[in-house]
Structures are given as structure tokens and as C-alpha cells.
Amino acid sequence: MASVLSAVEIQSRVKELPETWSLQGQKLVCLRKFSGFVEAVAFVDKLVAPAEAAAHHPDLEISYNKVTIYLTTHDAGGLTEKDFALAQEIAQLS
């Protein structure tokens, strides 16, 4: 199981992420907006391959043209290296 990062490590790592990501409690959160529902769902579809490859799956909310991505390592009880690695990969998706 992945180890939970310390508060100092988390603060340092959050600064390395694009500004679309924020820290909310023990979760990394990213809100992406698209021109419509079809484009939002197409973006979610692009998340499948990196999430499967990492064996780490985000929690998602879709609201018409908005996708909110939540990352935390549930079985570890907080943020781990897996969350930051997947956030970096997701940040590269358009």
C-alpha cells in the first residue's frame, strides 16, 4: 500500500501542479470546463487509460460542460505519490 505524504510534502507537491489543481482537505481537486456535454464526456474517456495504467482511479463529477476530478488514495487514507503522479498525467490531457 502507498504511504500517505506528510503535510510538508503535500504542500511542496501541490506547488508543482498546474494552477487548475487545488488542495481540498485530503484530496487534490481539478475543475475542467468544456464547450458542452459531449466534450466533457470525451475528456472523461481520456482519463480511463492513464487511470487504468496506474491502477489508481479518480472520483469524478460531470455537470453538463464541467468535469470535477478528485484524487486521493482511499486505501491509504490520504494523499500519496500516486495522486500527484496521476494529477500530472491528467494535466497533460486536453
C-alpha positions in Angstrom: 0.0 0.0 0.0 1.2 3.5 -0.8 2.3 5.7 2.1 0.5 8.9 3.0 2.6 12.0 2.4 3.3 14.5 5.2 1.7 17.9 5.2 5.0 19.5 4.2 5.4 17.0 1.3 1.8 17.7 0.2 2.3 21.5 0.2 5.5 21.2 -1.8 4.0 18.8 -4.3 0.8 21.0 -4.8 3.1 23.8 -5.9 4.4 21.6 -8.7 1.0 21.1 -10.2 -0.7 23.4 -12.7 -2.9 26.0 -11.2 -6.0 24.1 -12.2 -5.3 21.8 -9.3 -6.0 22.7 -5.7 -5.9 21.0 -2.3 -9.2 20.5 -0.5 -8.6 18.6 2.7 -7.1 15.2 1.8 -7.9 15.5 -1.9 -6.5 17.1 -5.0 -9.3 18.7 -7.0 -9.4 19.9 -10.5 -12.3 21.6 -12.3 -12.2 21.5 -16.1 -14.7 23.3 -18.3 -15.6 22.4 -21.9 -17.8 23.8 -24.6 -20.5 21.2 -24.0 -21.5 17.9 -22.6 -20.1 15.8 -25.4 -16.7 17.4 -25.0 -16.8 16.9 -21.2 -17.6 13.2 -21.6 -14.9 12.8 -24.2 -12.4 14.2 -21.7 -13.5 11.7 -19.1 -13.0 9.0 -21.6 -9.4 10.1 -22.0 -8.9 9.6 -18.2 -9.5 5.9 -18.5 -6.2 4.8 -19.9 -3.9 6.6 -17.5 -6.0 5.7 -14.5 -6.0 2.0 -15.5 -2.3 2.1 -16.2 -1.7 3.5 -12.7 -4.3 1.2 -11.1 -5.5 4.4 -9.5 -8.9 5.8 -10.2 -10.2 9.3 -9.6 -13.6 10.2 -8.3 -15.4 12.2 -11.0 -18.4 14.6 -11.2 -19.8 15.6 -14.6 -22.2 18.5 -14.7 -23.1 19.4 -18.3 -19.8 21.0 -19.5 -17.8 20.7 -16.3 -15.8 17.8 -15.0 -14.5 17.8 -11.5 -11.7 15.4 -10.7 -10.9 14.3 -7.1 -7.8 12.4 -6.3 -7.0 10.7 -3.0 -5.7 7.3 -2.2 -8.7 5.8 -0.3 -7.0 2.7 1.0 -4.1 4.8 2.4 -6.4 7.3 4.0 -5.0 10.4 2.2 -2.7 11.8 -0.4 0.1 9.7 -1.8 2.7 9.9 -4.6 0.1 8.0 -6.8 -2.3 11.0 -6.6 0.4 13.6 -7.7 1.7 11.3 -10.4 -1.9 10.9 -11.9 -2.6 14.6 -11.5 0.4 15.4 -13.6 -0.7 12.9 -16.3 -4.3 14.3 -16.3 -2.9 17.9 -16.5 -1.4 16.9 -19.9 -4.7 15.8 -21.4 -6.7 18.3 -23.5 
